[in-house]
Amino acid sequence: MGEVLAGHRALAAGPPAAARAPLRATLCSSRAALRAFDAAWARLLAAAGGPGSDRAGAPEDEILDDLVRTARMALPRV
């Protein structure tokens, strides 16, 4: 639960386009976790803006803005 709350604070600390680094630092405590995070982040962006999605061709910043807004609604409020 602590990591989720720290992730929430990391998302709130800056613009969505800058969310990757704080989330990665907050949620990853090993090299394996870093590799898993990087792979999940790439898949997330591909799914959100890849071919066949309603966001195909959208700029990465715009995709991240939408994803962070969704995450902020889903994560617990402190």
All heavy atoms as a GROMACS GRO file, in nm:
protein
  555
    1MET      N    1   0.082  -0.118   0.000
    1MET     CA    2   0.000   0.000   0.000
    1MET      C    3   0.087   0.125   0.000
    1MET      O    4   0.054   0.223  -0.064
    1MET     CB    5  -0.092  -0.003   0.122
    1MET     CG    6  -0.191   0.106   0.122
    1MET     SD    7  -0.300   0.090  -0.019
    1MET     CE    8  -0.421   0.207   0.019
    2GLY      N    9   0.198   0.119   0.069
    2GLY     CA   10   0.288   0.234   0.075
    2GLY      C   11   0.340   0.273  -0.062
    2GLY      O   12   0.352   0.391  -0.093
    3GLU      N   13   0.373   0.172  -0.145
    3GLU     CA   14   0.422   0.201  -0.280
    3GLU      C   15   0.313   0.266  -0.365
    3GLU      O   16   0.340   0.356  -0.444
    3GLU     CB   17   0.472   0.075  -0.347
    3GLU     CG   18   0.602   0.024  -0.290
    3GLU     CD   19   0.644  -0.108  -0.352
    3GLU    OE1   20   0.558  -0.183  -0.401
    3GLU    OE2   21   0.766  -0.136  -0.349
    4VAL      N   22   0.189   0.222  -0.349
    4VAL     CA   23   0.078   0.281  -0.424
    4VAL      C   24   0.060   0.428  -0.385
    4VAL      O   25   0.045   0.515  -0.471
    4VAL     CB   26  -0.053   0.202  -0.402
    4VAL    CG1   27  -0.171   0.275  -0.461
    4VAL    CG2   28  -0.041   0.063  -0.461
    5LEU      N   29   0.065   0.456  -0.256
    5LEU     CA   30   0.052   0.594  -0.211
    5LEU      C   31   0.170   0.680  -0.257
    5LEU      O   32   0.151   0.794  -0.297
    5LEU     CB   33   0.037   0.599  -0.060
    5LEU     CG   34  -0.092   0.537  -0.005
    5LEU    CD1   35  -0.090   0.534   0.147
    5LEU    CD2   36  -0.213   0.610  -0.057
    6ALA      N   37   0.289   0.624  -0.253
    6ALA     CA   38   0.406   0.697  -0.302
    6ALA      C   39   0.393   0.722  -0.452
    6ALA      O   40   0.430   0.829  -0.502
    6ALA     CB   41   0.534   0.620  -0.272
    7GLY      N   42   0.341   0.625  -0.525
    7GLY     CA   43   0.316   0.643  -0.668
    7GLY      C   44   0.216   0.753  -0.694
    7GLY      O   45   0.230   0.833  -0.786
    8HIS      N   46   0.113   0.758  -0.611
    8HIS     CA   47   0.012   0.864  -0.623
    8HIS      C   48   0.076   1.001  -0.602
    8HIS      O   49   0.051   1.095  -0.677
    8HIS     CB   50  -0.100   0.840  -0.522
    8HIS     CG   51  -0.213   0.934  -0.536
    8HIS    ND1   52  -0.222   1.050  -0.463
    8HIS    CD2   53  -0.322   0.932  -0.618
    8HIS    CE1   54  -0.332   1.115  -0.498
    8HIS    NE2   55  -0.394   1.045  -0.590
    9ARG      N   56   0.160   1.013  -0.501
    9ARG     CA   57   0.229   1.140  -0.476
    9ARG      C   58   0.322   1.175  -0.592
    9ARG      O   59   0.334   1.290  -0.630
    9ARG     CB   60   0.306   1.134  -0.345
    9ARG     CG   61   0.216   1.141  -0.223
    9ARG     CD   62   0.295   1.160  -0.094
    9ARG     NE   63   0.386   1.050  -0.066
    9ARG     CZ   64   0.353   0.940   0.002
    9ARG    NH1   65   0.232   0.925   0.050
    9ARG    NH2   66   0.442   0.847   0.024
   10ALA      N   67   0.387   1.075  -0.649
   10ALA     CA   68   0.477   1.099  -0.763
   10ALA      C   69   0.398   1.152  -0.883
   10ALA      O   70   0.444   1.241  -0.954
   10ALA     CB   71   0.551   0.971  -0.801
   11LEU      N   72   0.279   1.097  -0.905
   11LEU     CA   73   0.195   1.145  -1.015
   11LEU      C   74   0.150   1.287  -0.993
   11LEU      O   75   0.139   1.366  -1.087
   11LEU     CB   76   0.072   1.054  -1.032
   11LEU     CG   77   0.097   0.918  -1.093
   11LEU    CD1   78  -0.031   0.836  -1.090
   11LEU    CD2   79   0.148   0.930  -1.235
   12ALA      N   80   0.123   1.322  -0.870
   12ALA     CA   81   0.073   1.456  -0.838
   12ALA      C   82   0.183   1.561  -0.837
   12ALA      O   83   0.154   1.680  -0.842
   12ALA     CB   84   0.003   1.453  -0.703
   13ALA      N   85   0.309   1.518  -0.836
   13ALA     CA   86   0.420   1.612  -0.818
   13ALA      C   87   0.456   1.690  -0.944
   13ALA      O   88   0.520   1.793  -0.935
   13ALA     CB   89   0.542   1.537  -0.769
   14GLY      N   90   0.416   1.642  -1.058
   14GLY     CA   91   0.456   1.712  -1.179
   14GLY      C   92   0.364   1.682  -1.295
   14GLY      O   93   0.263   1.614  -1.278
   15PRO      N   94   0.401   1.731  -1.412
   15PRO     CA   95   0.318   1.708  -1.529
   15PRO      C   96   0.321   1.561  -1.570
   15PRO      O   97   0.420   1.491  -1.547
   15PRO     CB   98   0.381   1.797  -1.636
   15PRO     CG   99   0.522   1.815  -1.593
   15PRO     CD  100   0.520   1.809  -1.443
   16PRO      N  101   0.214   1.512  -1.632
   16PRO     CA  102   0.208   1.372  -1.672
   16PRO      C  103   0.325   1.327  -1.760
   16PRO      O  104   0.374   1.216  -1.746
   16PRO     CB  105   0.076   1.362  -1.748
   16PRO     CG  106  -0.008   1.468  -1.686
   16PRO     CD  107   0.088   1.580  -1.656
   17ALA      N  108   0.372   1.415  -1.848
   17ALA     CA  109   0.483   1.377  -1.935
   17ALA      C  110   0.610   1.345  -1.856
   17ALA      O  111   0.696   1.273  -1.904
   17ALA     CB  112   0.510   1.488  -2.036
   18ALA      N  113   0.618   1.396  -1.734
   18ALA     CA  114   0.735   1.372  -1.649
   18ALA      C  115   0.709   1.263  -1.546
   18ALA      O  116   0.788   1.245  -1.454
   18ALA     CB  117   0.775   1.502  -1.580
   19ALA      N  118   0.602   1.187  -1.558
   19ALA     CA  119   0.562   1.089  -1.457
   19ALA      C  120   0.648   0.964  -1.457
   19ALA      O  121   0.663   0.900  -1.353
   19ALA     CB  122   0.416   1.050  -1.475
   20ARG      N  123   0.705   0.927  -1.570
   20ARG     CA  124   0.776   0.800  -1.580
   20ARG      C  125   0.889   0.789  -1.479
   20ARG      O  126   0.898   0.691  -1.404
   20ARG     CB  127   0.830   0.779  -1.721
   20ARG     CG  128   0.899   0.646  -1.737
   20ARG     CD  129   0.958   0.633  -1.878
   20ARG     NE  130   1.029   0.508  -1.891
   20ARG     CZ  131   1.157   0.492  -1.853
   20ARG    NH1  132   1.225   0.592  -1.801
   20ARG    NH2  133   1.215   0.375  -1.866
   21ALA      N  134   0.978   0.887  -1.474
   21ALA     CA  135   1.094   0.878  -1.385
   21ALA      C  136   1.056   0.871  -1.237
   21ALA      O  137   1.107   0.784  -1.165
   21ALA     CB  138   1.190   0.993  -1.412
   22PRO      N  139   0.966   0.959  -1.189
   22PRO     CA  140   0.930   0.947  -1.047
   22PRO      C  141   0.860   0.815  -1.014
   22PRO      O  142   0.885   0.755  -0.908
   22PRO     CB  143   0.835   1.064  -1.022
   22PRO     CG  144   0.856   1.159  -1.133
   22PRO     CD  145   0.907   1.078  -1.248
   23LEU      N  146   0.774   0.768  -1.103
   23LEU     CA  147   0.708   0.640  -1.077
   23LEU      C  148   0.809   0.526  -1.076
   23LEU      O  149   0.802   0.437  -0.991
   23LEU     CB  150   0.601   0.612  -1.183
   23LEU     CG  151   0.471   0.690  -1.167
   23LEU    CD1  152   0.380   0.662  -1.287
   23LEU    CD2  153   0.402   0.654  -1.038
   24ARG      N  154   0.901   0.529  -1.170
   24ARG     CA  155   1.003   0.424  -1.180
   24ARG      C  156   1.087   0.421  -1.052
   24ARG      O  157   1.113   0.315  -0.996
   24ARG     CB  158   1.090   0.451  -1.302
   24ARG     CG  159   1.183   0.340  -1.341
   24ARG     CD  160   1.252   0.378  -1.473
   24ARG     NE  161   1.327   0.269  -1.527
   24ARG     CZ  162   1.460   0.260  -1.521
   24ARG    NH1  163   1.531   0.354  -1.461
   24ARG    NH2  164   1.522   0.157  -1.575
   25ALA      N  165   1.128   0.538  -1.004
   25ALA     CA  166   1.209   0.545  -0.882
   25ALA      C  167   1.129   0.502  -0.759
   25ALA      O  168   1.184   0.439  -0.668
   25ALA     CB  169   1.261   0.688  -0.863
   26THR      N  170   1.001   0.533  -0.758
   26THR     CA  171   0.916   0.501  -0.643
   26THR      C  172   0.879   0.354  -0.637
   26THR      O  173   0.877   0.295  -0.529
   26THR     CB  174   0.787   0.585  -0.649
   26THR    OG1  175   0.823   0.722  -0.651
   26THR    CG2  176   0.697   0.558  -0.532
   27LEU      N  177   0.850   0.296  -0.751
   27LEU     CA  178   0.794   0.160  -0.752
   27LEU      C  179   0.896   0.049  -0.772
   27LEU      O  180   0.863  -0.067  -0.752
   27LEU     CB  181   0.686   0.151  -0.862
   27LEU     CG  182   0.569   0.248  -0.846
   27LEU    CD1  183   0.477   0.238  -0.968
   27LEU    CD2  184   0.493   0.220  -0.719
   28CYS      N  185   1.018   0.081  -0.812
   28CYS     CA  186   1.116  -0.022  -0.846
   28CYS      C  187   1.229  -0.027  -0.743
   28CYS      O  188   1.294   0.074  -0.717
   28CYS     CB  189   1.175   0.003  -0.984
   28CYS     SG  190   1.051   0.005  -1.115
   29SER      N  191   1.251  -0.145  -0.688
   29SER     CA  192   1.356  -0.159  -0.587
   29SER      C  193   1.462  -0.260  -0.628
   29SER      O  194   1.549  -0.295  -0.547
   29SER     CB  195   1.294  -0.199  -0.453
   29SER     OG  196   1.225  -0.322  -0.466
   30SER      N  197   1.457  -0.309  -0.751
   30SER     CA  198   1.558  -0.403  -0.798
   30SER      C  199   1.574  -0.386  -0.949
   30SER      O  200   1.491  -0.324  -1.016
   30SER     CB  201   1.516  -0.548  -0.768
   30SER     OG  202   1.404  -0.583  -0.848
   31ARG      N  203   1.681  -0.442  -1.002
   31ARG     CA  204   1.702  -0.434  -1.147
   31ARG      C  205   1.592  -0.508  -1.222
   31ARG      O  206   1.548  -0.463  -1.328
   31ARG     CB  207   1.839  -0.489  -1.183
   31ARG     CG  208   1.947  -0.396  -1.136
   31ARG     CD  209   2.083  -0.439  -1.179
   31ARG     NE  210   2.175  -0.340  -1.121
   31ARG     CZ  211   2.303  -0.349  -1.130
   31ARG    NH1  212   2.359  -0.450  -1.191
   31ARG    NH2  213   2.380  -0.257  -1.076
   32ALA      N  214   1.547  -0.618  -1.167
   32ALA     CA  215   1.438  -0.692  -1.231
   32ALA      C  216   1.311  -0.608  -1.235
   32ALA      O  217   1.239  -0.606  -1.335
   32ALA     CB  218   1.413  -0.824  -1.159
   33ALA      N  219   1.285  -0.535  -1.126
   33ALA     CA  220   1.167  -0.449  -1.122
   33ALA      C  221   1.180  -0.334  -1.224
   33ALA      O  222   1.082  -0.295  -1.286
   33ALA     CB  223   1.146  -0.393  -0.982
   34LEU      N  224   1.302  -0.282  -1.240
   34LEU     CA  225   1.324  -0.176  -1.339
   34LEU      C  226   1.294  -0.227  -1.480
   34LEU      O  227   1.228  -0.159  -1.559
   34LEU     CB  228   1.469  -0.125  -1.332
   34LEU     CG  229   1.506  -0.046  -1.207
   34LEU    CD1  230   1.656  -0.020  -1.204
   34LEU    CD2  231   1.429   0.085  -1.201
   35ARG      N  232   1.342  -0.348  -1.511
   35ARG     CA  233   1.316  -0.406  -1.644
   35ARG      C  234   1.166  -0.429  -1.663
   35ARG      O  235   1.111  -0.400  -1.770
   35ARG     CB  236   1.395  -0.536  -1.662
   35ARG     CG  237   1.543  -0.513  -1.684
   35ARG     CD  238   1.615  -0.642  -1.725
   35ARG     NE  239   1.608  -0.744  -1.621
   35ARG     CZ  240   1.694  -0.756  -1.520
   35ARG    NH1  241   1.794  -0.672  -1.509
   35ARG    NH2  242   1.682  -0.852  -1.432
   36ALA      N  243   1.100  -0.480  -1.560
   36ALA     CA  244   0.956  -0.504  -1.569
   36ALA      C  245   0.880  -0.373  -1.586
   36ALA      O  246   0.786  -0.365  -1.667
   36ALA     CB  247   0.907  -0.579  -1.445
   37PHE      N  248   0.919  -0.270  -1.513
   37PHE     CA  249   0.853  -0.140  -1.525
   37PHE      C  250   0.870  -0.085  -1.666
   37PHE      O  251   0.774  -0.037  -1.727
   37PHE     CB  252   0.911  -0.041  -1.423
   37PHE     CG  253   0.847   0.095  -1.430
   37PHE    CD1  254   0.736   0.123  -1.353
   37PHE    CD2  255   0.897   0.194  -1.514
   37PHE    CE1  256   0.675   0.249  -1.359
   37PHE    CE2  257   0.837   0.319  -1.520
   37PHE     CZ  258   0.726   0.346  -1.443
   38ASP      N  259   0.994  -0.090  -1.719
   38ASP     CA  260   1.019  -0.038  -1.854
   38ASP      C  261   0.935  -0.112  -1.958
   38ASP      O  262   0.879  -0.050  -2.049
   38ASP     CB  263   1.167  -0.047  -1.888
   38ASP     CG  264   1.251   0.050  -1.805
   38ASP    OD1  265   1.196   0.148  -1.751
   38ASP    OD2  266   1.373   0.027  -1.796
   39ALA      N  267   0.926  -0.243  -1.944
   39ALA     CA  268   0.846  -0.321  -2.038
   39ALA      C  269   0.697  -0.287  -2.025
   39ALA      O  270   0.628  -0.270  -2.126
   39ALA     CB  271   0.867  -0.471  -2.015
   40ALA      N  272   0.650  -0.274  -1.902
   40ALA     CA  273   0.509  -0.240  -1.880
   40ALA      C  274   0.479  -0.099  -1.931
   40ALA      O  275   0.374  -0.076  -1.992
   40ALA     CB  276   0.475  -0.251  -1.732
   41TRP      N  277   0.569  -0.005  -1.910
   41TRP     CA  278   0.549   0.133  -1.958
   41TRP      C  279   0.540   0.135  -2.110
   41TRP      O  280   0.452   0.201  -2.167
   41TRP     CB  281   0.664   0.221  -1.909
   41TRP     CG  282   0.642   0.366  -1.933
   41TRP    CD1  283   0.683   0.438  -2.042
   41TRP    CD2  284   0.571   0.458  -1.850
   41TRP    NE1  285   0.643   0.569  -2.029
   41TRP    CE2  286   0.575   0.583  -1.912
   41TRP    CE3  287   0.506   0.445  -1.727
   41TRP    CZ2  288   0.515   0.696  -1.856
   41TRP    CZ3  289   0.447   0.558  -1.673
   41TRP    CH2  290   0.451   0.680  -1.737
   42ALA      N  291   0.630   0.062  -2.177
   42ALA     CA  292   0.626   0.056  -2.323
   42ALA      C  293   0.496  -0.005  -2.373
   42ALA      O  294   0.436   0.044  -2.469
   42ALA     CB  295   0.746  -0.024  -2.374
   43ARG      N  296   0.450  -0.112  -2.308
   43ARG     CA  297   0.324  -0.175  -2.346
   43ARG      C  298   0.206  -0.081  -2.322
   43ARG      O  299   0.112  -0.076  -2.401
   43ARG     CB  300   0.302  -0.306  -2.272
   43ARG     CG  301   0.379  -0.419  -2.334
   43ARG     CD  302   0.341  -0.552  -2.270
   43ARG     NE  303   0.468  -0.611  -2.230
   43ARG     CZ  304   0.496  -0.659  -2.111
   43ARG    NH1  305   0.406  -0.661  -2.017
   43ARG    NH2  306   0.614  -0.707  -2.085
   44LEU      N  307   0.211  -0.009  -2.212
   44LEU     CA  308   0.104   0.085  -2.179
   44LEU      C  309   0.092   0.193  -2.286
   44LEU      O  310  -0.017   0.222  -2.335
   44LEU     CB  311   0.132   0.148  -2.043
   44LEU     CG  312   0.033   0.252  -1.992
   44LEU    CD1  313  -0.100   0.186  -1.961
   44LEU    CD2  314   0.087   0.321  -1.870
   45LEU      N  315   0.204   0.250  -2.325
   45LEU     CA  316   0.202   0.353  -2.430
   45LEU      C  317   0.158   0.294  -2.563
   45LEU      O  318   0.082   0.357  -2.637
   45LEU     CB  319   0.339   0.418  -2.444
   45LEU     CG  320   0.378   0.514  -2.333
   45LEU    CD1  321   0.516   0.570  -2.359
   45LEU    CD2  322   0.278   0.625  -2.317
   46ALA      N  323   0.204   0.174  -2.593
   46ALA     CA  324   0.164   0.110  -2.719
   46ALA      C  325   0.015   0.082  -2.721
   46ALA      O  326  -0.052   0.106  -2.822
   46ALA     CB  327   0.243  -0.019  -2.740
   47ALA      N  328  -0.038   0.035  -2.609
   47ALA     CA  329  -0.181   0.005  -2.603
   47ALA      C  330  -0.265   0.132  -2.609
   47ALA      O  331  -0.372   0.135  -2.670
   47ALA     CB  332  -0.213  -0.073  -2.475
   48ALA      N  333  -0.216   0.237  -2.546
   48ALA     CA  334  -0.292   0.362  -2.541
   48ALA      C  335  -0.282   0.442  -2.670
   48ALA      O  336  -0.373   0.517  -2.702
   48ALA     CB  337  -0.244   0.447  -2.424
   49GLY      N  338  -0.175   0.427  -2.743
   49GLY     CA  339  -0.159   0.508  -2.864
   49GLY      C  340  -0.116   0.430  -2.986
   49GLY      O  341  -0.082   0.489  -3.088
   50GLY      N  342  -0.117   0.300  -2.975
   50GLY     CA  343  -0.073   0.217  -3.086
   50GLY      C  344  -0.178   0.201  -3.194
   50GLY      O  345  -0.291   0.247  -3.180
   51PRO      N  346  -0.140   0.136  -3.302
   51PRO     CA  347  -0.235   0.112  -3.411
   51PRO      C  348  -0.360   0.041  -3.361
   51PRO      O  349  -0.353  -0.048  -3.278
   51PRO     CB  350  -0.157   0.022  -3.507
   51PRO     CG  351  -0.013   0.042  -3.471
   51PRO     CD  352  -0.011   0.077  -3.325
   52GLY      N  353  -0.473   0.084  -3.408
   52GLY     CA  354  -0.599   0.022  -3.370
   52GLY      C  355  -0.663   0.085  -3.247
   52GLY      O  356  -0.778   0.058  -3.217
   53SER      N  357  -0.589   0.168  -3.175
   53SER     CA  358  -0.649   0.233  -3.058
   53SER      C  359  -0.716   0.362  -3.104
   53SER      O  360  -0.688   0.414  -3.210
   53SER     CB  361  -0.544   0.262  -2.951
   53SER     OG  362  -0.471   0.378  -2.984
   54ASP      N  363  -0.803   0.413  -3.020
   54ASP     CA  364  -0.866   0.540  -3.054
   54ASP      C  365  -0.770   0.657  -3.037
   54ASP      O  366  -0.801   0.770  -3.071
   54ASP     CB  367  -0.993   0.563  -2.970
   54ASP     CG  368  -0.966   0.566  -2.821
   54ASP    OD1  369  -0.858   0.520  -2.778
   54ASP    OD2  370  -1.053   0.616  -2.748
   55ARG      N  371  -0.649   0.630  -2.986
   55ARG     CA  372  -0.547   0.733  -2.966
   55ARG      C  373  -0.431   0.716  -3.062
   55ARG      O  374  -0.326   0.775  -3.042
   55ARG     CB  375  -0.492   0.724  -2.823
   55ARG     CG  376  -0.592   0.736  -2.712
   55ARG     CD  377  -0.663   0.869  -2.713
   55ARG     NE  378  -0.571   0.978  -2.734
   55ARG     CZ  379  -0.528   1.060  -2.641
   55ARG    NH1  380  -0.572   1.048  -2.519
   55ARG    NH2  381  -0.444   1.157  -2.668
   56ALA      N  382  -0.447   0.635  -3.167
   56ALA     CA  383  -0.338   0.608  -3.260
   56ALA      C  384  -0.282   0.738  -3.315
   56ALA      O  385  -0.354   0.825  -3.359
   56ALA     CB  386  -0.388   0.520  -3.374
   57GLY      N  387  -0.151   0.750  -3.308
   57GLY     CA  388  -0.082   0.867  -3.360
   57GLY      C  389  -0.083   0.989  -3.269
   57GLY      O  390  -0.026   1.092  -3.303
   58ALA      N  391  -0.147   0.979  -3.153
   58ALA     CA  392  -0.151   1.093  -3.061
   58ALA      C  393  -0.012   1.113  -3.001
   58ALA      O  394   0.063   1.018  -2.981
   58ALA     CB  395  -0.251   1.068  -2.949
   59PRO      N  396   0.023   1.238  -2.971
   59PRO     CA  397   0.153   1.262  -2.907
   59PRO      C  398   0.162   1.193  -2.771
   59PRO      O  399   0.063   1.182  -2.700
   59PRO     CB  400   0.157   1.414  -2.890
   59PRO     CG  401   0.047   1.469  -2.971
   59PRO     CD  402  -0.052   1.358  -2.992
   60GLU      N  403   0.283   1.150  -2.735
   60GLU     CA  404   0.302   1.078  -2.609
   60GLU      C  405   0.255   1.161  -2.490
   60GLU      O  406   0.193   1.108  -2.397
   60GLU     CB  407   0.450   1.042  -2.592
   60GLU     CG  408   0.478   0.959  -2.468
   60GLU     CD  409   0.621   0.913  -2.460
   60GLU    OE1  410   0.674   0.865  -2.560
   60GLU    OE2  411   0.679   0.927  -2.351
   61ASP      N  412   0.283   1.291  -2.488
   61ASP     CA  413   0.240   1.375  -2.377
   61ASP      C  414   0.089   1.373  -2.360
   61ASP      O  415   0.037   1.368  -2.249
   61ASP     CB  416   0.285   1.520  -2.396
   61ASP     CG  417   0.435   1.539  -2.377
   61ASP    OD1  418   0.502   1.441  -2.339
   61ASP    OD2  419   0.483   1.650  -2.402
   62GLU      N  420   0.017   1.377  -2.470
   62GLU     CA  421  -0.130   1.375  -2.465
   62GLU      C  422  -0.181   1.241  -2.412
   62GLU      O  423  -0.272   1.236  -2.330
   62GLU     CB  424  -0.184   1.401  -2.605
   62GLU     CG  425  -0.332   1.426  -2.612
   62GLU     CD  426  -0.375   1.458  -2.754
   62GLU    OE1  427  -0.318   1.549  -2.814
   62GLU    OE2  428  -0.466   1.388  -2.802
   63ILE      N  429  -0.119   1.133  -2.456
   63ILE     CA  430  -0.157   0.999  -2.408
   63ILE      C  431  -0.131   0.990  -2.257
   63ILE      O  432  -0.215   0.943  -2.181
   63ILE     CB  433  -0.078   0.890  -2.484
   63ILE    CG1  434  -0.123   0.887  -2.630
   63ILE    CG2  435  -0.095   0.754  -2.417
   63ILE    CD1  436  -0.034   0.803  -2.719
   64LEU      N  437  -0.014   1.039  -2.213
   64LEU     CA  438   0.019   1.033  -2.071
   64LEU      C  439  -0.075   1.120  -1.989
   64LEU      O  440  -0.112   1.083  -1.878
   64LEU     CB  441   0.165   1.074  -2.048
   64LEU     CG  442   0.268   0.972  -2.097
   64LEU    CD1  443   0.407   1.031  -2.086
   64LEU    CD2  444   0.257   0.842  -2.023
   65ASP      N  445  -0.113   1.236  -2.041
   65ASP     CA  446  -0.209   1.320  -1.970
   65ASP      C  447  -0.337   1.241  -1.941
   65ASP      O  448  -0.388   1.243  -1.829
   65ASP     CB  449  -0.246   1.444  -2.052
   65ASP     CG  450  -0.138   1.550  -2.050
   65ASP    OD1  451  -0.051   1.546  -1.961
   65ASP    OD2  452  -0.143   1.638  -2.137
   66ASP      N  453  -0.389   1.172  -2.042
   66ASP     CA  454  -0.512   1.094  -2.024
   66ASP      C  455  -0.491   0.980  -1.926
   66ASP      O  456  -0.576   0.953  -1.840
   66ASP     CB  457  -0.561   1.039  -2.158
   66ASP     CG  458  -0.618   1.146  -2.248
   66ASP    OD1  459  -0.645   1.258  -2.198
   66ASP    OD2  460  -0.635   1.119  -2.368
   67LEU      N  461  -0.378   0.910  -1.935
   67LEU     CA  462  -0.351   0.798  -1.846
   67LEU      C  463  -0.336   0.844  -1.702
   67LEU      O  464  -0.387   0.780  -1.609
   67LEU     CB  465  -0.224   0.724  -1.890
   67LEU     CG  466  -0.236   0.648  -2.021
   67LEU    CD1  467  -0.099   0.597  -2.064
   67LEU    CD2  468  -0.333   0.533  -2.010
   68VAL      N  469  -0.269   0.956  -1.680
   68VAL     CA  470  -0.251   1.006  -1.544
   68VAL      C  471  -0.383   1.052  -1.486
   68VAL      O  472  -0.412   1.030  -1.369
   68VAL     CB  473  -0.143   1.116  -1.539
   68VAL    CG1  474  -0.141   1.187  -1.405
   68VAL    CG2  475  -0.006   1.056  -1.568
   69ARG      N  476  -0.467   1.117  -1.566
   69ARG     CA  477  -0.599   1.157  -1.516
   69ARG      C  478  -0.678   1.034  -1.472
   69ARG      O  479  -0.742   1.034  -1.367
   69ARG     CB  480  -0.676   1.233  -1.624
   69ARG     CG  481  -0.650   1.381  -1.624
   69ARG     CD  482  -0.750   1.455  -1.709
   69ARG     NE  483  -0.742   1.423  -1.851
   69ARG     CZ  484  -0.656   1.479  -1.936
   69ARG    NH1  485  -0.569   1.568  -1.892
   69ARG    NH2  486  -0.655   1.445  -2.063
   70THR      N  487  -0.669   0.927  -1.549
   70THR     CA  488  -0.738   0.803  -1.513
   70THR      C  489  -0.679   0.744  -1.385
   70THR      O  490  -0.752   0.703  -1.296
   70THR     CB  491  -0.728   0.701  -1.628
   70THR    OG1  492  -0.786   0.758  -1.745
   70THR    CG2  493  -0.799   0.572  -1.594
   71ALA      N  494  -0.547   0.743  -1.374
   71ALA     CA  495  -0.481   0.688  -1.255
   71ALA      C  496  -0.519   0.769  -1.132
   71ALA      O  497  -0.542   0.713  -1.024
   71ALA     CB  498  -0.330   0.687  -1.273
   72ARG      N  499  -0.526   0.900  -1.146
   72ARG     CA  500  -0.560   0.983  -1.030
   72ARG      C  501  -0.702   0.952  -0.981
   72ARG      O  502  -0.729   0.960  -0.862
   72ARG     CB  503  -0.548   1.130  -1.066
   72ARG     CG  504  -0.405   1.177  -1.072
   72ARG     CD  505  -0.394   1.324  -1.103
   72ARG     NE  506  -0.254   1.363  -1.107
   72ARG     CZ  507  -0.207   1.459  -1.182
   72ARG    NH1  508  -0.287   1.529  -1.260
   72ARG    NH2  509  -0.080   1.489  -1.180
   73MET      N  510  -0.790   0.918  -1.071
   73MET     CA  511  -0.927   0.884  -1.030
   73MET      C  512  -0.929   0.746  -0.962
   73MET      O  513  -1.010   0.723  -0.872
   73MET     CB  514  -1.021   0.883  -1.150
   73MET     CG  515  -1.049   1.022  -1.204
   73MET     SD  516  -1.173   1.023  -1.335
   73MET     CE  517  -1.093   0.932  -1.466
   74ALA      N  518  -0.841   0.655  -1.005
   74ALA     CA  519  -0.846   0.518  -0.956
   74ALA      C  520  -0.768   0.500  -0.827
   74ALA      O  521  -0.802   0.415  -0.745
   74ALA     CB  522  -0.790   0.424  -1.063
   75LEU      N  523  -0.662   0.578  -0.806
   75LEU     CA  524  -0.580   0.561  -0.687
   75LEU      C  525  -0.648   0.622  -0.565
   75LEU      O  526  -0.723   0.717  -0.577
   75LEU     CB  527  -0.444   0.627  -0.708
   75LEU     CG  528  -0.353   0.556  -0.809
   75LEU    CD1  529  -0.229   0.642  -0.835
   75LEU    CD2  530  -0.313   0.419  -0.761
   76PRO      N  531  -0.618   0.567  -0.449
   76PRO     CA  532  -0.681   0.620  -0.328
   76PRO      C  533  -0.640   0.764  -0.302
   76PRO      O  534  -0.530   0.805  -0.337
   76PRO     CB  535  -0.630   0.527  -0.217
   76PRO     CG  536  -0.513   0.456  -0.275
   76PRO     CD  537  -0.526   0.460  -0.424
   77ARG      N  538  -0.727   0.836  -0.241
   77ARG     CA  539  -0.698   0.975  -0.205
   77ARG      C  540  -0.647   0.977  -0.061
   77ARG      O  541  -0.696   0.905   0.023
   77ARG     CB  542  -0.823   1.059  -0.218
   77ARG     CG  543  -0.880   1.050  -0.357
   77ARG     CD  544  -0.943   1.180  -0.395
   77ARG     NE  545  -1.014   1.167  -0.520
   77ARG     CZ  546  -0.958   1.188  -0.639
   77ARG    NH1  547  -0.834   1.220  -0.649
   77ARG    NH2  548  -1.030   1.174  -0.748
   78VAL      N  549  -0.549   1.061  -0.037
   78VAL     CA  550  -0.489   1.071   0.096
   78VAL      C  551  -0.532   1.200   0.161
   78VAL      O  552  -0.539   1.302   0.103
   78VAL     CB  553  -0.336   1.065   0.087
   78VAL    CG1  554  -0.275   1.074   0.224
   78VAL    CG2  555  -0.291   0.938   0.018
   0.00000   0.00000   0.00000
